[in-house]
């Protein structure tokens, strides 16, 4: 365990840092961290599986899937279904209708799950223009499509097996949200939040010096609304009057 309170699992901590480095494109640095720490982001089976998916080697990826240490058979079936679905859609995109039909009949249907989706895929063969295969056709290339598919596939796997994409970014965003929500005098833009220190607005950031007083109404003011640029304010009163004027506050 690491951290001042001893609640951070070191292995998990190193893994999400490594994952963040890879996602940011720092592949050599990520590989160096794995080698130096001796903590590998994924097992060799998972790495092989991910590469096979990216390469479109569907049959090989299915075989490797069973080599990954997954105790939940539901996860294996669900992942198999998604892989075969992607295989089916790519075959249709390539115009290999009979091969796609064979995949549907002999590989997808025997899984006996997600029957409604199986019917949707069958409809793709009958009427391809109305099928989600058009989503694949709109992609620039197969590599981009498979990368997005891999991210979708990763959601099924336990985090201990395959670290969720952008996990570090998610944790940092959570921390910033907690700081912002706990800021009693919060009065700054999100772009001004910094990772270098904990966020806390001071009282001096709350407008407290009045430079102009609204005197045009003769009875209780019922409504106030500032313009989007902050230069003007509209108000209405019980006396049935409405005014629009410049109304400026400055910090004390």
Phi, psi and omega in degrees: 000145179230171181099157183297333180259359177063036181245001182260122178288119185300317182297316178295320181299313180295320182296317182288332174292316178300316179299319179296320179297316179296317183293334178273358177094007180267067187295317181295320180292320178298317179295323180294321178296319178299314183293317184289322182277336185075011179250110185271137181301313179224158176289165180299325180293319179293317178301317179296316180301313181297319180292321179296323177295314180296329180274355181073024177269079190293315181296319179294321181294326177295321178294317180292327179306322181283350176271347179281142183286083179242115183277339182268111181294334178297321179296317180298315180295316181295318178294320179299319180298314181296320179297314180292327176297316178296319177299314179301312182295320180291325176296318177296319180299326180277000179082012181268072188295316182294321177295320178296318179297319178297320178297319180295313184287315191264344183238316183281310183299322179298343178291336176057040175225160175050055185300321179300320179291324177300319178296321178298318180293322178297323179294334178297325180290322181285320184221074183306323182301335182261018186256158178293354177300337178297332177296321178293320182296334182278350179284152181295318179203169183295328182299314179296318180298318181289328177296316178293324178295320180298321177297319178296320181292323183298333181299331182287332188277146174302145182300330180292337181269316182221109184299129180302144179298140175055035181295319181296316178300321180296318180295319180294318178297321177299316181298317179294322178297318179297317180296317181295315181294332181269002181276110185298321184252032187302125183205039180229163178282153178300329181294345180268354177291138183240148176276348185283339180208159178292140183278134176200113177282140177269168178300331184293348179271357177265125179305128184222357180247117182276126178253346180210138182244137180280116183237000189288334182276154181249002180213189184300137177276125184259338186213136175226139178208123177278151174288164183297328180273357176079003184272337185231158177222135176253144179214154176225155189228167176298337179281010177068023176253154177224138181227160175223122181206168176288134182216108189239133171250145173238154176293148177286000000 
